[in-house]
Amino acid sequence: MIKRFFSSAPRERILGHDIPRPRLTGMGWLLILLYLGVPAMFIGGVLDFIVQTITGQCMGLWCLF
């Protein structure tokens, strides 16, 4: 079953042209960063703020600045 996901299918020829398989573009990588990275940074900042409020010590990266 795993081989099915990782095996590459033969390229199709459409009207004599060799069509490459789909791939992520620069905009796709940027959207992945925005949808996954920014919320993760926000949640980490909120958790750091909660720990700092409760214990009085900053535990995160933001304390270095």
C-alpha positions as CSV (number, residue, x, y, z in Angstrom):
1,M,0.0,0.0,0.0
2,I,2.8,2.4,0.8
3,K,4.4,1.8,-2.6
4,R,1.2,3.0,-4.2
5,F,1.7,6.5,-2.7
6,F,5.4,6.8,-3.5
7,S,5.5,5.2,-6.9
8,S,5.6,7.6,-9.8
9,A,3.1,7.1,-12.5
10,P,4.3,7.2,-16.1
11,R,4.0,10.6,-17.7
12,E,1.1,11.2,-20.0
13,R,1.4,12.3,-23.5
14,I,-1.3,14.7,-24.6
15,L,-1.5,15.7,-28.2
16,G,2.2,14.8,-28.5
17,H,3.3,16.9,-25.5
18,D,4.9,15.4,-22.5
19,I,3.0,16.8,-19.5
20,P,5.0,16.9,-16.2
21,R,3.4,15.8,-13.0
22,P,1.9,18.5,-10.7
23,R,4.3,20.1,-8.1
24,L,4.2,22.7,-5.5
25,T,5.0,26.2,-6.7
26,G,6.4,29.1,-4.7
27,M,3.0,30.4,-3.9
28,G,2.0,27.0,-2.6
29,W,4.9,26.9,-0.2
30,L,4.0,30.4,0.9
31,L,0.4,29.4,1.6
32,I,1.6,26.4,3.6
33,L,3.8,28.7,5.6
34,L,0.9,31.1,6.2
35,Y,-1.7,28.4,7.1
36,L,0.6,26.3,9.3
37,G,3.5,28.4,10.5
38,V,1.8,31.6,11.6
39,P,-0.9,29.9,13.7
40,A,1.8,27.7,15.3
41,M,3.9,30.8,16.2
42,F,0.8,32.5,17.6
43,I,-0.1,29.5,19.8
44,G,3.5,29.3,21.0
45,G,3.5,33.0,21.9
46,V,0.2,32.7,23.8
47,L,1.5,29.7,25.7
48,D,4.8,31.5,26.5
49,F,2.7,34.5,27.8
50,I,0.6,32.2,30.0
51,V,3.7,30.6,31.5
52,Q,5.4,33.9,32.0
53,T,2.2,35.3,33.8
54,I,1.9,32.3,36.1
55,T,5.6,31.7,37.0
56,G,7.1,35.2,36.4
57,Q,9.9,33.7,34.2
58,C,9.9,33.9,30.5
59,M,10.7,30.6,28.9
60,G,10.4,31.4,25.2
61,L,12.5,32.7,22.4
62,W,11.0,36.2,22.7
63,C,12.8,36.7,26.0
64,L,16.1,37.0,24.3
65,F,15.2,40.3,22.7
